[in-house]
Amino acid sequence: MSFLRYAVGAKYGRFLGNLKKVSQREGRSVPGLACNFLMCFARYGCGLSDYLNYELWNKTPDERREYVTIKDQDVFYERVSPSAHKTFFTVKPNFLRNFAPYIHRGFFLPEEGDAAALEAFLADKEAVMVKPVDGLGGHGVHKLATAEVGDKEAFLQKLRSERLFLEELIVQHPDINALCDKSINTIRVMTVTDGKRAEILYAGMRLGTGADVDNFHAGGIGVHVDFEAGVLRGSGVNKDGMWFDRHPLSGVAFDGYRLPMWEQVREMCLEAALVNPKIHVVGWDVAVTPEGPTFVEGNRRPGFDLPQMTSRRGRRDILRRVDQVLAGA
């Protein structure tokens, strides 16, 4: 049903505008592309973003079948990361408490403190991050200078009414900062567990391009990570399908860039994957500080746009491997 709701509620005007851009770039007619999309929709269950992100008009039937589409994801996640247990991850304060050994930063929940507690939290900080309690995709996340907070009681009421909370800033490792110093850049690590053991399925680096967040859906760039070696591989890509050999702001080349403290990142994700055995698949967003890695958040529906776009191919192999792990293979 969620797949049908997605289809009915889709923004077809924007999609048509994007098809026109594809038409001009590829020399193909808009009606032809639209018909091709409808075929992909019917045969593979792809959504509008799937069709554009993965350039399915250029793929063979065998290649298309390997892509995990929006329809596939609805079925997959309800099976391996049931929504009945979602608040363990999706409510951010819950996540911070549930994975406290891996967080290493303070936070302020407006429903648990008064104006005096808020003032004490802000007292020794130049800035904090403001986040929605249960937001997705980096929406509503921004940095706030504490000097801008005037009336503490009024600010507290704003946080409560808009369901926001505050977090201490993360200090980024210099080697990650060298890639982009405008945002905290995170490594997305997808894991699977059968409750007894865990393994990594995919890793990708997410880099901001000027905003306070690095999210792929907020203008960020994704780069494939060789998760055995902890090294960036190939070029980076954004959600518009633009490819970058170097970061557009720092000029640092992506291919071969070694990530700091990679073994600690791996160990932390594999250990945390066992905390809640009812959620078998998680996409961890990991920041690396000079003292070590820390979680920004965990996603029980980590999405396949980043893995498939940075891999330049469909990643149905991830689904197959999850099935093998859960079957004890």
Secondary structure, 3 states (H helix, E strand, C coil): CHHHHHHHCCCHHHHHHHHHHHHHHHCCCHHHHHHHHHHHHHHHCCCHHHHHHCCHHHCCHHHHHCCCCHHHHHHHHHHHCCHHHCHHHHCHHHHHHHCHHHCCCCEECHHHCCHHHHHHHHCCCCEEEEEECCCCCCCCCEEEEHHHCCCHHHHHHHHHHCCEEEEECCCCCHHHHCCCCCCCCEEEEEEEECCCCEEEEEEEEEECCCCCCCCHHHCCEEEEEECCCCEEEEEEECCCCCEECECCCCCCECCCCECCCHHHHHHHHHHHCCCCCCCCEEEEEEEEECCEEEEEEEECCCCCHHHHHHHCCCCHHHHHHHHHHHCCC
